[in-house]
Amino acid sequence: MIAQIAVATIVGVLGWAYLALLKPPPPKVCGSPGGPLVTSPRVQLSDGRYLAYKEEGIAKEKAKYKIIIVHGFDSSKDLKLPISQDLIQELQIYLLQYDRAGYGESDPHPKRSVKSEAFDIEELADKLQLGPKFYVLGLSMGAYLLWSCLKYIPHRLAGVALVVPFVNYWWSCYPAKLSKQALGKMLAQDQRAFRIVHYAPWLVHWWMNQKWFRALSITEGNMAIFSPPDLEIVKQLSDAPSPGQEKVRQQGEFECLYRDMIIAFGNWDFAPTEITNPFPNNEGSVHLWQGHDDRIIPRELNRYLAEKLPWIQYHEVPNAGHLLIYNANFCETILRKLLTS
């Protein structure tokens, strides 16, 4: 009897710990009772979820180039890039930005995966009638979706720009020594966080909210992750913050930030080096942009991918960090290369 009571007590304590500490709270879905209001246009996908979006530039019916911009970590469709109206008019560009699942005003997706992200982009493009092909530009964490697009929907792509793209230190294509050295260059708190996300994803909610150890540098505002060129841009951005930033996490941090990390740092069904050239006849191009002074994404890992995938046009930008696209000159160069090279 005593043993049974002891076992029941242990089970009860473990159950309490899971519910109180490990299990994330349910999301506050936009448009649901008690949830945030829906203020943006949205499309409904085939599985019933809604994606919020924002259109800019030339009307899509008249545009020569149609670009889907994929935002990064802790960001949204309201991301403001320094794309000049002169460039938009000159090249006749239509721009589509959207909130990825769980971010902003897009519904959470509990079954979100690397693969599902690509099909969200494809279905969004079809719902908005962008035509058979479109360009994609992904920033930082948002660029992992572009690897998925290259793998699963290459026939829909007119061109690809991976800008300071996310790297998974556990991709099977990396030599163990290289990935270990690259991870070792990160702040100690980030090394711990990335390992927890990869090896114990069920602990992520607790880890990101506990107060005993420092969690992820970027979510606590640790400026040590930024290089001098980045700090200059941070100052400029702080003077003119992007509208809508308060909506990024409004449905709950788990379904946007934490699920993003769990998927990105998880075990993938493929490695980027297994992807074949989507443009064997040079009918389009793939570009990878890396800041030489980037302290968030190790340049060695993206340089390695570019060496293994010779069809990628690799651009390592001197005197630039992780926020290089917020430099108006770099931003224009990235777009011109994507659309005209």
BATI-974420 format. One line per 3 residues: their letters; for each residue x, y, z of N, C-alpha, C. Coordinates in pm, whole numbers, padded with zeros to 5 digits, m for minus. Layout:
BEGIN
A) X/Y/Z/X/Y/Z/X/Y/Z | ...
***
This chain:
BEGIN
MIA) 00083/m00121/00000/00000/00000/00000/00086/00126/00000 | 00194/00124/00083/00282/00240/00093/00350/00266/m00042 | 00391/00156/m00107/00456/00170/m00237/00359/00228/m00339
QIA) 00234/00185/m00337/00135/00236/m00431/00110/00385/m00408 | 00106/00424/m00281/00085/00565/m00248/00203/00649/m00296 | 00323/00593/m00277/00444/00664/m00319/00445/00685/m00470
VAT) 00408/00577/m00543/00405/00587/m00689/00300/00689/m00733 | 00184/00684/m00671/00077/00777/m00705/00119/00921/m00676 | 00191/00940/m00565/00239/01074/m00530/00338/01126/m00633
IVG) 00431/01038/m00673/00532/01078/m00772/00465/01113/m00904 | 00370/01029/m00947/00297/01056/m01071/00223/01189/m01062 | 00161/01211/m00945/00088/01336/m00927/00179/01457/m00933
VLG) 00297/01447/m00871/00393/01558/m00873/00442/01583/m01015 | 00473/01475/m01086/00519/01489/m01224/00410/01552/m01312 | 00285/01508/m01290/00175/01566/m01366/00158/01714/m01337
WAY) 00171/01750/m01209/00161/01892/m01173/00274/01971/m01238 | 00396/01914/m01233/00511/01985/m01291/00493/02007/m01440 | 00439/01905/m01508/00417/01920/m01653/00317/02031/m01682
LAL) 00205/02030/m01610/00100/02129/m01636/00143/02269/m01593 | 00215/02277/m01481/00251/02408/m01426/00375/02468/m01489 | 00470/02382/m01529/00599/02433/m01573/00631/02406/m01719
LKP) 00595/02288/m01769/00641/02246/m01901/00539/02270/m02011 | 00412/02251/m01982/00310/02265/m02085/00282/02412/m02111 | 00293/02457/m02235/00266/02598/m02264/00118/02628/m02253
PPP) 00082/02752/m02223/m00060/02789/m02218/m00119/02787/m02358 | m00250/02770/m02369/m00312/02770/m02503/m00297/02907/m02568 | m00287/02912/m02700/m00272/03041/m02767/m00401/03123/m02763
KVC) m00386/03252/m02770/m00500/03344/m02779/m00521/03375/m02927 | m00599/03293/m02992/m00614/03301/m03138/m00689/03427/m03178 | m00637/03495/m03279/m00701/03617/m03327/m00844/03588/m03375
GSP) m00935/03673/m03333/m01074/03657/m03375/m01155/03562/m03290 | m01091/03491/m03196/m01163/03400/m03108/m01212/03478/m02985 | m01308/03424/m02910/m01356/03494/m02790/m01240/03523/m02694
GGP) m01222/03647/m02661/m01113/03685/m02571/m00979/03702/m02638 | m00972/03670/m02767/m00846/03682/m02840/m00829/03818/m02903 | m00712/03845/m02959/m00688/03974/m03025/m00780/03993/m03146
LVT) m00804/04118/m03178/m00887/04150/m03293/m00812/04124/m03424 | m00887/04094/m03528/m00831/04081/m03662/m00840/04217/m03730 | m00727/04273/m03768/m00725/04406/m03829/m00663/04407/m03967
SPR) m00615/04293/m04013/m00546/04284/m04142/m00621/04191/m04236 | m00602/04207/m04367/m00660/04110/m04460/m00599/03972/m04438 | m00680/03869/m04455/m00632/03732/m04434/m00690/03641/m04542
VQL) m00619/03532/m04569/m00671/03428/m04656/m00688/03301/m04574 | m00788/03221/m04611/m00810/03095/m04542/m00747/02983/m04623 | m00664/02902/m04557/m00597/02791/m04622/m00687/02668/m04624
SDG) m00644/02567/m04695/m00726/02448/m04712/m00751/02373/m04581 | m00662/02391/m04481/m00683/02323/m04353/m00764/02408/m04255 | m00813/02523/m04303/m00898/02607/m04220/m00826/02722/m04150
RYL) m00694/02718/m04147/m00619/02826/m04083/m00623/02953/m04168 | m00599/03066/m04101/m00591/03194/m04170/m00447/03247/m04165 | m00405/03306/m04276/m00277/03377/m04283/m00306/03525/m04311
AYK) m00247/03612/m04230/m00261/03756/m04251/m00150/03803/m04344 | m00179/03901/m04426/m00082/03946/m04525/m00091/04096/m04547 | 00009/04150/m04616/00012/04291/m04652/00075/04305/m04790
EEG) 00012/04381/m04876/00060/04401/m05013/00110/04544/m05030 | 00218/04558/m05105/00274/04690/m05135/00328/04691/m05277 | 00360/04809/m05325/00421/04822/m05457/00319/04828/m05569
IAK) 00362/04786/m05687/00278/04784/m05806/00166/04680/m05790 | 00049/04711/m05842/m00059/04612/m05839/m00014/04483/m05904 | m00048/04371/m05843/00004/04242/m05891/m00037/04212/m06035
EKA) m00151/04267/m06079/m00196/04243/m06216/m00105/04311/m06318 | m00032/04415/m06275/00053/04490/m06366/00202/04472/m06339 | 00235/04412/m06227/00376/04402/m06185/00455/04308/m06276
KYK) 00581/04342/m06294/00672/04257/m06369/00732/04151/m06278 | 00758/04189/m06153/00818/04098/m06055/00730/04091/m05930 | 00706/03970/m05882/00626/03950/m05761/00713/03879/m05658
III) 00731/03945/m05544/00822/03896/m05441/00745/03869/m05312 | 00762/03751/m05257/00710/03720/m05124/00826/03733/m05026 | 00810/03822/m04928/00914/03845/m04827/00876/03769/m04700
VHG) 00968/03687/m04651/00944/03603/m04534/01020/03661/m04414 | 00945/03705/m04315/01007/03769/m04199/01080/03669/m04112 | 01165/03721/m04025/01245/03637/m03938/01186/03618/m03799
FDS) 01272/03587/m03705/01235/03558/m03567/01183/03684/m03498 | 01073/03670/m03425/01017/03781/m03348/00986/03902/m03437 | 00931/03876/m03553/00899/03982/m03648/00763/03953/m03709
SKD) 00727/04026/m03813/00594/04008/m03872/00588/04069/m04011 | 00471/04065/m04069/00447/04122/m04202/00466/04273/m04203 | 00463/04335/m04087/00477/04480/m04078/00623/04525/m04077
LKL) 00713/04429/m04098/00855/04461/m04113/00873/04567/m04221 | 00947/04671/m04189/00966/04782/m04283/01109/04780/m04336 | 01124/04741/m04462/01255/04740/m04525/01274/04868/m04605
PIS) 01400/04913/m04619/01425/05039/m04691/01423/05023/m04843 | 01307/04983/m04894/01290/04966/m05038/01231/05096/m05094 | 01304/05161/m05180/01260/05291/m05229/01147/05278/m05331
QDL) 01061/05379/m05333/00954/05383/m05433/01011/05395/m05574 | 01125/05459/m05586/01189/05472/m05717/01224/05334/m05772 | 01279/05248/m05686/01315/05113/m05729/01190/05033/m05764
IQE) 01087/05044/m05682/00962/04974/m05707/00903/05014/m05842 | 00905/05142/m05869/00850/05190/m05996/00939/05151/m06114 | 01070/05161/m06096/01162/05128/m06205/01149/04983/m06249
LQI) 01146/04893/m06151/01143/04750/m06183/01001/04691/m06183 | 00903/04775/m06148/00762/04729/m06146/00746/04608/m06053 | 00772/04634/m05923/00774/04528/m05822/00646/04527/m05739
YLL) 00590/04410/m05721/00482/04385/m05626/00542/04312/m05506 | 00511/04357/m05384/00566/04298/m05262/00453/04240/m05178 | 00473/04118/m05134/00377/04052/m05046/00451/04006/m04920
QYD) 00405/04055/m04807/00456/04008/m04679/00342/03943/m04602 | 00373/03846/m04519/00268/03778/m04444/00320/03739/m04306 | 00228/03722/m04213/00262/03671/m04081/00273/03520/m04089
RAG) 00388/03468/m04054/00401/03323/m04050/00313/03265/m03939 | 00281/03138/m03948/00187/03074/m03855/00222/03105/m03710 | 00123/03154/m03635/00143/03185/m03494/00191/03325/m03467
YGE) 00242/03392/m03569/00289/03529/m03554/00176/03628/m03588 | 00181/03744/m03523/00090/03852/m03561/m00055/03809/m03560 | m00115/03812/m03680/m00257/03780/m03694/m00282/03651/m03772
SDP) m00179/03570/m03791/m00196/03441/m03857/m00219/03332/m03752 | m00311/03243/m03783/m00346/03138/m03687/m00225/03050/m03653 | m00217/03004/m03530/m00114/02906/m03494/m00133/02777/m03573
HPK) m00026/02701/m03585/m00031/02573/m03655/00042/02469/m03569 | m00032/02398/m03483/00032/02301/m03393/00113/02194/m03464 | 00080/02168/m03591/00154/02067/m03667/00254/02131/m03763
RSV) 00289/02255/m03736/00383/02326/m03823/00514/02249/m03834 | 00571/02247/m03954/00696/02176/m03980/00774/02250/m04087 | 00896/02206/m04111/00975/02264/m04218/00899/02253/m04350
KSE) 00840/02137/m04374/00769/02114/m04500/00643/02197/m04510 | 00567/02207/m04402/00439/02281/m04408/00460/02429/m04437 | 00575/02482/m04396/00603/02624/m04420/00606/02655/m04570
AFD) 00667/02565/m04648/00674/02586/m04793/00536/02582/m04855 | 00452/02491/m04809/00319/02480/m04867/00228/02594/m04823 | 00255/02654/m04707/00183/02776/m04669/00211/02887/m04770
IEE) 00339/02901/m04808/00377/03003/m04905/00310/02976/m05040 | 00312/02852/m05083/00252/02817/m05212/00102/02845/m05212 | 00035/02805/m05105/m00110/02825/m05101/m00145/02973/m05089
LAD) m00066/03049/m05014/m00088/03193/m05006/m00077/03256/m05144 | 00027/03217/m05218/00046/03271/m05354/m00072/03235/m05444 | m00124/03116/m05430/m00236/03075/m05513/m00366/03147/m05474
KLQ) m00387/03163/m05345/m00507/03234/m05300/m00508/03378/m05349 | m00390/03439/m05358/m00381/03577/m05403/m00352/03587/m05553 | m00353/03474/m05621/m00342/03469/m05767/m00214/03538/m05818
LGP) m00101/03493/m05764/00026/03550/m05807/00078/03488/m05935 | 00017/03383/m05979/00063/03318/m06101/00148/03195/m06073 | 00199/03132/m06180/00270/03005/m06163/00404/03017/m06092
KFY) 00470/03134/m06102/00601/03151/m06040/00610/03285/m05967 | 00693/03287/m05865/00712/03408/m05785/00852/03403/m05723 | 00899/03518/m05679/01028/03528/m05611/01006/03520/m05460
VLG) 01105/03467/m05390/01098/03463/m05244/01227/03521/m05186 | 01210/03598/m05081/01322/03656/m05008/01299/03630/m04860 | 01393/03558/m04798/01377/03522/m04658/01488/03582/m04573
LSM) 01450/03631/m04456/01543/03698/m04366/01572/03614/m04243 | 01699/03588/m04217/01743/03525/m04093/01666/03395/m04066 | 01593/03386/m03953/01517/03265/m03924/01415/03236/m04034
GAY) 01362/03340/m04095/01265/03320/m04202/01324/03254/m04325 | 01457/03254/m04336/01519/03195/m04454/01518/03042/m04450 | 01493/02981/m04332/01486/02835/m04333/01368/02787/m04417
LLW) 01267/02872/m04427/01153/02838/m04513/01194/02829/m04659 | 01295/02906/m04696/01337/02907/m04836/01409/02778/m04874 | 01483/02720/m04777/01539/02588/m04803/01425/02488/m04828
SCL) 01316/02504/m04751/01201/02418/m04770/01137/02441/m04907 | 01128/02568/m04948/01073/02598/m05081/01159/02536/m05191 | 01289/02548/m05176/01381/02491/m05276/01367/02338/m05282
KYI) 01335/02278/m05169/01320/02132/m05164/01185/02085/m05217 | 01077/02153/m05173/00943/02100/m05197/00862/02169/m05307 | 00893/02296/m05337/00815/02364/m05443/00909/02439/m05539
PHR) 01016/02378/m05584/01110/02449/m05672/01046/02495/m05803 | 00944/02421/m05847/00877/02455/m05973/00797/02584/m05966 | 00776/02636/m05844/00699/02759/m05828/00790/02882/m05815
LAG) 00919/02861/m05812/01012/02970/m05781/01070/03033/m05907 | 01072/03167/m05908/01136/03242/m06016/01275/03286/m05976 | 01300/03294/m05845/01429/03335/m05791/01423/03334/m05640
VAL) 01541/03322/m05577/01547/03306/m05431/01659/03392/m05376 | 01630/03462/m05265/01734/03537/m05193/01729/03497/m05046 | 01833/03427/m05002/01848/03392/m04861/01937/03499/m04797
VVP) 01881/03581/m04711/01953/03694/m04654/01988/03664/m04508 | 02116/03663/m04478/02170/03621/m04347/02094/03500/m04296 | 02089/03391/m04374/01999/03280/m04343/02039/03203/m04218
FVN) 01938/03160/m04146/01950/03071/m04030/02032/02948/m04065 | 02106/02897/m03967/02176/02769/m03983/02139/02678/m03866 | 02125/02551/m03895/02100/02450/m03793/02232/02377/m03770
YWW) 02287/02389/m03649/02418/02330/m03619/02416/02178/m03627 | 02297/02121/m03634/02285/01974/m03638/02246/01923/m03777 | 02252/02008/m03879/02234/01957/m04014/02341/01853/m04043
SCY) 02301/01742/m04100/02393/01629/m04121/02503/01661/m04221 | 02485/01765/m04301/02585/01796/m04405/02711/01863/m04349 | 02701/01917/m04228/02817/01987/m04173/02918/01890/m04112
PAK) 03046/01909/m04138/03147/01833/m04063/03133/01866/m03914 | 03144/01763/m03831/03121/01781/m03687/03211/01889/m03627 | 03337/01891/m03671/03431/01989/m03616/03390/02132/m03651
LSK) 03343/02150/m03775/03304/02284/m03821/03183/02336/m03743 | 03080/02252/m03729/02960/02297/m03659/02988/02319/m03511 | 03073/02237/m03452/03108/02254/m03311/03182/02385/m03289
QAL) 03276/02415/m03377/03350/02539/m03365/03259/02660/m03384 | 03168/02652/m03480/03077/02763/m03505/02984/02786/m03387 | 02929/02678/m03332/02842/02691/m03216/02918/02748/m03097
GKM) 03045/02710/m03086/03128/02757/m02976/03155/02906/m02979 | 03133/02970/m03093/03152/03114/m03104/03032/03193/m03053 | 02921/03126/m03033/02802/03193/m02985/02814/03222/m02835
LAQ) 02733/03315/m02786/02730/03342/m02643/02693/03214/m02569 | 02748/03197/m02449/02724/03075/m02372/02575/03050/m02350 | 02500/03155/m02321/02358/03138/m02298/02285/03088/m02422
DQR) 02332/03130/m02540/02269/03085/m02664/02308/02941/m02697 | 02431/02904/m02666/02470/02766/m02686/02381/02673/m02604 | 02357/02710/m02477/02269/02629/m02392/02128/02623/m02450
AFR) 02076/02739/m02491/01939/02744/m02543/01925/02659/m02668 | 02020/02670/m02761/02011/02594/m02886/02016/02444/m02859 | 02100/02403/m02764/02110/02261/m02732/01981/02210/m02668
IVH) 01922/02289/m02581/01796/02249/m02519/01686/02237/m02625 | 01680/02333/m02715/01580/02329/m02822/01597/02203/m02906 | 01721/02169/m02936/01746/02053/m03023/01724/01920/m02951
YAP) 01782/01908/m02831/01780/01779/m02763/01659/01758/m02671 | 01600/01864/m02621/01488/01852/m02528/01382/01957/m02558 | 01319/01950/m02675/01221/02053/m02713/01105/02066/m02615
WLV) 01075/01959/m02542/00967/01963/m02444/01000/02054/m02326 | 01126/02094/m02314/01168/02181/m02205/01169/02329/m02245 | 01145/02358/m02371/01167/02493/m02422/01082/02597/m02350
HWW) 00953/02569/m02332/00867/02667/m02266/00919/02700/m02127 | 00956/02595/m02052/01008/02619/m01917/01140/02695/m01921 | 01230/02653/m02008/01363/02715/m02014/01353/02864/m02048
MNQ) 01268/02897/m02141/01258/03036/m02184/01190/03125/m02081 | 01127/03064/m01980/01057/03144/m01879/01114/03131/m01738 | 01210/03041/m01717/01270/03027/m01585/01361/03146/m01556
KWF) 01388/03170/m01429/01464/03288/m01387/01602/03255/m01329 | 01639/03126/m01327/01766/03088/m01266/01885/03109/m01360 | 01865/03085/m01487/01971/03098/m01587/01926/03192/m01698
RAL) 02022/03254/m01762/01989/03340/m01875/01949/03251/m01992 | 01839/03286/m02058/01787/03203/m02168/01847/03248/m02300 | 01768/03303/m02389/01814/03338/m02523/01847/03487/m02529
SIT) 01964/03519/m02581/02013/03657/m02578/01921/03752/m02654 | 01872/03710/m02768/01795/03802/m02852/01661/03839/m02789 | 01601/03748/m02711/01473/03778/m02649/01489/03862/m02523
EGN) 01609/03864/m02463/01630/03947/m02345/01697/04079/m02380 | 01723/04101/m02510/01779/04228/m02552/01927/04244/m02524 | 02001/04133/m02524/02145/04139/m02500/02215/04194/m02624
MAI) 02268/04314/m02615/02327/04381/m02731/02462/04323/m02772 | 02515/04231/m02693/02645/04170/m02727/02638/04088/m02854 | 02518/04054/m02899/02505/03973/m03020/02523/04057/m03146
FSP) 02528/04189/m03131/02536/04276/m03248/02678/04327/m03270 | 02720/04326/m03394/02850/04381/m03433/02839/04532/m03444 | 02951/04604/m03452/02944/04751/m03465/02856/04799/m03581
PDL) 02864/04739/m03701/02772/04783/m03807/02625/04763/m03770 | 02597/04654/m03698/02459/04628/m03655/02412/04732/m03553 | 02500/04770/m03462/02462/04865/m03359/02424/04999/m03418
EIV) 02491/05037/m03526/02454/05161/m03594/02313/05152/m03651 | 02281/05036/m03709/02147/05017/m03767/02042/05008/m03657 | 02076/04941/m03545/01982/04933/m03433/01943/05073/m03386
KQL) 02040/05163/m03380/02011/05300/m03338/01915/05368/m03437 | 01939/05346/m03565/01852/05405/m03667/01710/05349/m03656 | 01701/05216/m03635/01569/05153/m03626/01494/05195/m03501
SDA) 01566/05219/m03392/01500/05261/m03268/01439/05399/m03282 | 01493/05479/m03372/01437/05612/m03396/01309/05606/m03478 | 01291/05497/m03552/01171/05481/m03634/01127/05334/m03630
PSP) 01071/05289/m03516/01034/05147/m03502/00926/05105/m03601 | 00928/04977/m03637/00828/04924/m03729/00690/04925/m03665 | 00589/04967/m03737/00453/04963/m03682/00408/04818/m03664
GQE) 00322/04797/m03566/00268/04662/m03547/00355/04569/m03467 | 00469/04616/m03415/00558/04528/m03341/00489/04469/m03218 | 00395/04545/m03160/00326/04497/m03040/00236/04377/m03070
KVR) 00208/04350/m03198/00120/04239/m03233/00196/04109/m03259 | 00328/04114/m03268/00406/03998/m03309/00376/03877/m03221 | 00378/03894/m03088/00363/03783/m02994/00224/03777/m02932
QQG) 00128/03847/m02986/00000/03865/m02917/m00080/03736/m02897 | m00048/03632/m02975/m00121/03506/m02958/m00050/03410/m02864 | 00062/03454/m02811/00139/03369/m02720/00277/03339/m02778
EFE) 00377/03341/m02692/00514/03324/m02740/00545/03182/m02788 | 00473/03084/m02734/00506/02947/m02773/00479/02923/m02921 | 00363/02966/m02970/00325/02935/m03108/00402/03016/m03211
CLY) 00468/03122/m03170/00550/03196/m03267/00698/03171/m03240 | 00751/03226/m03131/00896/03218/m03107/00944/03076/m03078 | 00882/03011/m02981/00934/02882/m02936/00915/02773/m03041
RDM) 00797/02772/m03104/00776/02670/m03207/00870/02694/m03325 | 00896/02820/m03355/00993/02853/m03460/01128/02786/m03432 | 01176/02801/m03310/01306/02743/m03273/01302/02591/m03275
IIA) 01194/02535/m03224/01184/02389/m03218/01189/02328/m03358 | 01120/02391/m03452/01120/02340/m03589/01256/02361/m03655 | 01309/02483/m03642/01432/02517/m03713/01551/02436/m03662
FGN) 01562/02418/m03530/01674/02346/m03472/01646/02198/m03453 | 01533/02152/m03502/01500/02011/m03490/01572/01925/m03592 | 01529/01801/m03602/01586/01707/m03700/01509/01721/m03831
WDF) 01579/01762/m03934/01517/01783/m04065/01513/01653/m04145 | 01420/01648/m04241/01410/01533/m04331/01515/01540/m04442 | 01581/01654/m04454/01684/01669/m04557/01786/01771/m04508
APT) 01901/01770/m04571/02003/01872/m04547/02007/01964/m04669 | 02041/02090/m04653/02044/02180/m04768/02130/02130/m04883 | 02237/02061/m04852/02326/02013/m04959/02265/01903/m05044
EIT) 02150/01851/m05003/02081/01748/m05082/01989/01809/m05187 | 01972/01941/m05181/01883/02009/m05275/01951/02022/m05411 | 01875/01999/m05516/01931/02012/m05651/01901/02151/m05707
NPF) 01975/02188/m05807/01962/02320/m05868/01821/02339/m05925 | 01746/02437/m05874/01610/02457/m05925/01606/02525/m06061 | 01721/02577/m06105/01726/02650/m06232/01839/02595/m06320
PNN) 01824/02470/m06367/01932/02408/m06445/01958/02478/m06577 | 01861/02553/m06626/01878/02625/m06753/01899/02775/m06732 | 01939/02810/m06610/01966/02950/m06575/01845/03041/m06595
EGS) 01726/02984/m06577/01604/03065/m06591/01574/03145/m06464 | 01652/03126/m06362/01640/03200/m06237/01771/03187/m06161 | 01776/03244/m06041/01900/03239/m05964/01869/03231/m05815
VHL) 01966/03176/m05742/01957/03166/m05596/02076/03241/m05537 | 02048/03332/m05445/02152/03414/m05384/02153/03393/m05234 | 02272/03389/m05177/02288/03380/m05032/02373/03498/m04988
WQG) 02318/03580/m04901/02385/03701/m04853/02425/03683/m04707 | 02554/03704/m04680/02607/03684/m04546/02692/03805/m04506 | 02663/03862/m04391/02746/03970/m04340/02876/03914/m04283
HDD) 02988/03971/m04323/03118/03921/m04274/03128/03935/m04123 | 03066/04038/m04067/03077/04064/m03923/02955/04017/m03845 | 02876/03929/m03904/02756/03878/m03839/02793/03795/m03717
RII) 02741/03832/m03599/02768/03757/m03476/02653/03663/m03440 | 02546/03667/m03517/02429/03582/m03491/02434/03456/m03576 | 02472/03471/m03702/02484/03358/m03794/02632/03343/m03835
PRE) 02696/03233/m03797/02838/03215/m03830/02860/03206/m03981 | 02944/03293/m04032/02965/03296/m04177/03027/03166/m04229 | 03103/03096/m04144/03169/02973/m04189/03068/02868/m04236
LNR) 02952/02863/m04170/02854/02760/m04204/02782/02792/m04334 | 02748/02917/m04355/02684/02951/m04483/02783/02948/m04598 | 02906/02982/m04570/03010/02973/m04672/03028/02826/m04714
YLA) 03023/02736/m04618/03036/02593/m04647/02923/02545/m04738 | 02798/02587/m04707/02685/02546/m04791/02703/02596/m04934 | 02748/02720/m04948/02767/02776/m05082/02875/02702/m05159
EKL) 02978/02657/m05089/03084/02580/m05155/03032/02446/m05204 | 02941/02386/m05130/02886/02256/m05166/02774/02267/m05271 | 02717/02386/m05284/02609/02409/m05380/02654/02518/m05477
PWI) 02729/02483/m05579/02788/02584/m05667/02686/02666/m05746 | 02563/02622/m05752/02460/02700/m05821/02408/02816/m05737 | 02451/02823/m05611/02416/02938/m05528/02518/03049/m05549
QYH) 02470/03168/m05572/02558/03285/m05583/02578/03341/m05442 | 02700/03326/m05391/02730/03361/m05253/02789/03502/m05246 | 02732/03582/m05157/02778/03720/m05140/02812/03742/m04992
EVP) 02940/03752/m04961/02981/03783/m04825/03016/03931/m04820 | 02938/04006/m04747/02946/04152/m04750/03041/04202/m04642 | 03150/04269/m04680/03243/04321/m04579/03181/04437/m04501
NAG) 03227/04452/m04378/03179/04562/m04292/03027/04563/m04278 | 02969/04445/m04273/02824/04432/m04257/02795/04319/m04158 | 02686/04334/m04084/02648/04234/m03986/02516/04168/m04020
HLL) 02444/04128/m03917/02321/04053/m03937/02209/04140/m03994 | 02216/04268/m03971/02107/04357/m04013/02138/04428/m04145 | 02219/04367/m04227/02267/04434/m04349/02156/04480/m04442
IYN) 02043/04409/m04444/01937/04447/m04538/01870/04579/m04499 | 01892/04624/m04377/01835/04753/m04336/01920/04871/m04383 | 02033/04841/m04445/02110/04943/m04514/02047/04960/m04652
ANF) 02003/05080/m04685/01927/05101/m04809/02005/05060/m04932 | 02136/05085/m04933/02217/05047/m05049/02226/04897/m05065 | 02248/04827/m04952/02255/04681/m04958/02120/04623/m04998
CET) 02013/04680/m04943/01879/04631/m04974/01851/04641/m05123 | 01886/04753/m05184/01864/04770/m05327/01947/04673/m05407 | 02073/04652/m05365/02160/04558/m05435/02103/04417/m05430
ILR) 02053/04377/m05313/01995/04243/m05297/01877/04224/m05391 | 01791/04323/m05400/01674/04311/m05486/01712/04312/m05634 | 01804/04398/m05670/01846/04402/m05812/01910/04269/m05853
KLL) 01993/04214/m05768/02058/04085/m05799/01954/03975/m05814 | 01855/03976/m05725/01752/03873/m05728/01672/03879/m05857 | 01638/04001/m05900/01544/04016/m06011/01609/04025/m06147
TS) 01733/04068/m06155/01792/04096/m06285/01917/04015/m06317 | 01966/03936/m06224/02089/03860/m06253/02058/03725/m06316
***
